């Protein structure tokens, strides 16, 4: 998951990771962090498949004006780092020599970060 400033502009045409308008700061490395799949994921009910990830934290970081994030595949055979999900935090978020944490929603068929019905 990579973090982006409020200058980032993502649309339905956004198909891959980009470093353009990615946040910078102490404790943050370009490309972001690898996500860990939540325990019990992926899941399937009769009509919905879903997966979720553990909350992601950049410890002891100073990150300013993070407006959103991109979850992307950093290991495809094509090498293009395809985008999976674009997140908008709703407002700018920051940390100052502290933890910057992205809290994932509940891991169930109506709330998980990725759901296919």
C-alpha positions in Angstrom: 0.0 0.0 0.0 1.4 3.4 -1.0 0.2 6.7 0.4 -0.6 9.8 -1.7 -1.0 13.5 -1.2 -4.1 15.5 -2.0 -2.5 16.4 -5.3 -2.9 12.8 -6.6 -5.6 12.3 -9.2 -6.9 8.8 -9.6 -9.7 7.8 -12.0 -11.1 4.6 -13.5 -8.2 4.8 -15.9 -5.6 4.4 -13.1 -4.2 0.9 -13.7 -0.8 0.8 -11.9 1.3 2.1 -9.0 2.9 5.5 -9.7 5.3 7.5 -7.6 3.7 10.7 -8.8 2.3 12.6 -5.8 3.3 9.9 -3.4 3.9 11.2 0.2 7.4 11.6 1.5 8.6 11.8 5.1 10.6 10.2 7.9 9.6 6.6 8.3 8.0 6.3 4.8 9.7 4.6 1.9 8.5 5.1 -1.7 6.2 2.3 -2.7 4.8 2.0 0.8 4.5 -1.2 2.8 3.5 -4.7 2.0 0.1 -5.7 3.4 -0.6 -8.8 5.4 -3.8 -10.7 4.6 -6.1 -10.9 7.6 -6.5 -14.2 9.3 -9.3 -16.1 7.7 -9.1 -14.3 4.3 -10.1 -14.8 1.6 -13.7 -15.8 2.3 -16.8 -16.9 0.3 -20.5 -16.9 1.0 -23.1 -18.0 -1.5 -23.1 -14.6 -3.2 -20.0 -12.7 -2.0 -16.3 -13.2 -2.0 -14.1 -11.0 0.1 -10.7 -10.4 1.5 -9.2 -8.1 4.0 -5.8 -7.0 5.3 -4.4 -6.3 8.7 -4.2 -2.6 9.7 -1.0 -1.1 8.2 1.3 1.2 10.4 4.3 3.3 9.5 5.9 3.5 13.0 7.6 6.6 14.3 6.8 8.5 11.1 6.4 12.1 10.1 4.0 12.1 7.1 2.1 15.2 6.0 -1.0 15.6 3.9 -1.7 11.9 3.1 -5.1 12.1 1.4 -5.4 8.5 0.3 -3.7 5.2 -0.6 -3.3 2.7 -3.4 -3.3 -1.1 -2.7 -1.4 -2.6 -5.6 0.2 -5.9 -6.6 4.0 -5.4 -6.3 4.9 -8.9 -7.6 3.1 -9.5 -10.9 5.0 -11.4 -13.6 4.3 -8.5 -16.0 6.2 -6.1 -13.7 3.5 -3.4 -14.1 2.4 -3.2 -10.4 -1.3 -3.2 -11.2 -3.6 -1.1 -9.0 -6.2 -3.1 -7.0 -7.9 -0.5 -4.8 -7.7 3.3 -4.5 -8.7 4.7 -1.1 -9.7 8.3 -0.2 -9.3 9.1 3.5 -11.9 11.9 3.1 -9.4 14.5 4.4 -5.7 15.0 4.8 -4.0 12.9 7.5 -0.6 13.4 9.1 1.7 12.0 11.7 4.5 13.7 13.6 7.2 11.4 14.9 4.4 8.9 15.7 2.5 6.1 14.2 0.6 6.6 10.9 -2.0 3.8 10.8 -4.5 2.9 8.1 -7.3 1.0 9.8 -9.0 -1.6 7.7 -12.7 -2.3 8.0 -14.3 -5.3 9.5 -13.4 -8.6 7.7 -16.9 -9.7 6.6 -19.0 -9.8 3.5 -20.5 -6.4 3.9 -17.5 -4.4 5.2 -14.2 -5.9 4.0 -11.9 -3.7 1.9 -12.3 -5.9 -1.2 -15.7 -7.5 -1.9 -17.1 -9.1 -5.1 -20.8 -9.9 -5.2 
